[in-house]
Amino acid sequence: MLSVERFEIAGRSVWIAVLWRERIQGITFALDEEQFERNIERVAAFLKRRGVKVDLTQKASDYPSLVRDVVIGRIDNSEVLPELSFEGVTPFERRVYEWLTKNVKRGNVITYGSLAGALGTSPRAVGGAMKRNPYPIVVPCHRVVARDGIGYYTPRLDEKVFLLEIEGVKRWTNSKLT
């Protein structure tokens, strides 16, 4: 199923979509409607390539509001982990996503290198996992930054900046943005 809602957050329209069956299979969001449609197609295609059965029939659920509540800080990211299906993610990706979600809290960031060190892997492998994250916002890939700037393992840098700004992380959002 696909649940879609638009919210006003920090003076911006934010579209949130959640693909789900028994649990959340994927999440996407955007700051403009045109990009949002592409994002839904992208996450659905990714999940299908990973062998996940995706149904894009629209059906209302509480999931978009749950994701919104994470964005605005009403609930902690780790509280939503049990709602994620982890279908189609590798054991490595799941380990990265769970560690990040449990250990890097709202208003904080971690570098790709520090996260890699905590997990005994390489910064490039962590960056790849962040880029493939099917659960953005809940699994806070936006909180993973380069040591010298915001980091570029994201398809939409403006959305990463938006999420960090909402969380009050100014140092990184003022760093290299081009």
C-alpha positions in Angstrom: 0.0 0.0 0.0 1.0 3.6 -0.4 0.0 6.3 2.1 0.6 9.9 1.0 0.2 13.2 2.9 1.3 16.8 2.7 2.3 18.7 5.9 3.4 22.2 6.7 6.7 22.0 8.6 8.8 25.0 9.4 7.0 27.1 6.8 7.5 24.6 4.0 5.2 22.1 2.3 6.6 18.6 2.9 5.1 15.6 1.0 5.6 12.3 2.8 4.9 8.9 1.3 5.1 5.6 3.0 5.0 2.2 1.2 3.8 -0.5 3.5 2.3 -3.9 3.9 2.5 -5.4 7.4 5.3 -2.9 8.2 7.0 0.1 6.5 8.7 -1.1 3.4 10.0 2.4 2.3 9.7 6.1 2.9 10.2 9.1 0.7 9.6 12.8 1.0 10.1 15.9 -0.9 9.8 19.7 -0.6 8.1 20.0 -4.0 5.3 18.0 -5.6 7.0 17.3 -8.9 10.1 15.9 -7.1 7.8 13.9 -4.8 6.3 11.9 -7.7 9.8 11.0 -8.9 10.8 10.0 -5.4 7.9 7.6 -5.1 8.9 6.0 -8.4 12.5 5.8 -7.3 11.9 4.1 -3.9 9.3 1.7 -5.5 11.8 0.7 -8.2 14.6 0.3 -5.7 12.4 -2.0 -3.5 11.3 -4.0 -6.5 14.9 -4.5 -7.7 15.6 -5.8 -4.2 12.8 -8.4 -4.5 10.2 -6.6 -2.3 6.6 -7.0 -3.4 5.4 -3.4 -3.7 1.7 -2.4 -4.0 1.2 1.3 -5.0 -2.5 1.2 -4.3 -3.2 4.3 -2.2 -4.6 3.7 1.2 -4.7 6.0 4.2 -2.7 5.0 7.2 -1.1 6.7 10.2 2.4 6.1 8.8 2.9 9.6 7.1 2.0 11.3 10.4 4.4 9.0 12.3 7.2 10.1 9.9 6.1 13.7 10.3 6.3 13.3 14.1 9.9 12.1 13.7 10.7 15.2 11.6 9.4 17.6 14.1 10.9 15.8 17.1 7.7 14.6 18.7 9.0 11.1 18.8 12.5 9.6 18.6 13.7 7.9 15.5 14.5 4.7 17.4 10.9 4.4 18.5 9.9 3.7 14.9 12.5 1.0 14.2 10.1 -1.8 15.1 7.8 -0.5 12.4 10.4 -1.0 9.6 10.2 -4.2 7.6 13.9 -4.2 6.5 12.7 -6.1 3.4 15.3 -5.9 0.6 18.1 -4.5 2.7 21.3 -6.4 3.1 22.5 -7.5 6.6 25.3 -4.9 6.4 22.8 -2.1 5.5 20.5 -3.2 8.4 23.4 -3.1 10.8 24.4 0.4 9.7 20.8 1.7 9.8 20.0 0.3 13.2 23.3 1.6 14.7 22.8 5.0 13.3 19.2 5.3 14.4 19.9 4.1 17.9 23.1 6.1 18.5 22.9 9.5 16.6 20.1 11.5 18.1 18.3 14.5 16.9 20.5 17.7 16.7 23.7 15.6 16.3 25.7 14.5 13.4 28.4 11.8 12.8 30.9 11.7 10.0 31.0 8.9 7.5 34.5 8.0 8.9 33.3 7.9 12.5 30.3 5.8 11.7 32.5 3.5 9.7 34.9 3.2 12.6 32.1 2.3 15.0 31.0 -0.5 12.6 34.5 -1.7 11.5 34.0 -0.8 7.9 34.9 1.9 5.3 33.5 5.4 5.0 32.7 4.6 1.3 30.6 1.5 2.4 28.7 3.7 4.9 28.1 6.3 2.2 26.7 3.7 -0.1 24.4 2.4 2.6 23.2 6.0 3.2 22.5 6.6 -0.4 20.5 3.4 -0.6 18.5 4.0 2.6 14.8 3.2 1.9 13.8 4.7 5.2 15.0 8.4 5.2 14.0 10.5 8.1 13.4 7.4 10.4 16.8 6.1 9.6 18.5 9.5 9.8 21.0 9.4 6.9 20.8 13.2 6.9 22.8 13.1 10.2 25.8 11.5 8.5 28.2 14.2 7.2 31.6 14.5 5.7 34.4 15.7 8.0 34.8 18.8 5.9 31.2 19.5 4.8 27.7 18.3 4.6 28.5 15.2 2.5 27.1 14.2 -0.9 25.8 10.7 -0.6 22.3 12.1 -1.1 20.3 12.5 -4.3 18.8 15.8 -3.0 21.1 18.0 -1.0 18.4 20.6 -0.3 16.3 18.0 1.6 19.3 17.0 3.8 19.9 20.7 4.6 16.2 21.1 5.4 16.1 18.2 7.9 19.4 19.3 9.6 18.1 22.9 9.9 14.8 21.7 11.6 17.0 19.7 14.0 19.1 22.9 14.8 22.3 21.6 13.2 23.7 24.9 11.8 27.4 24.2 11.5 26.9 21.6 8.8 24.2 23.3 6.9 26.4 26.3 6.5 29.3 24.3 5.1 29.9 23.3 1.5 26.6 23.2 -0.3 27.7 23.1 -4.0 
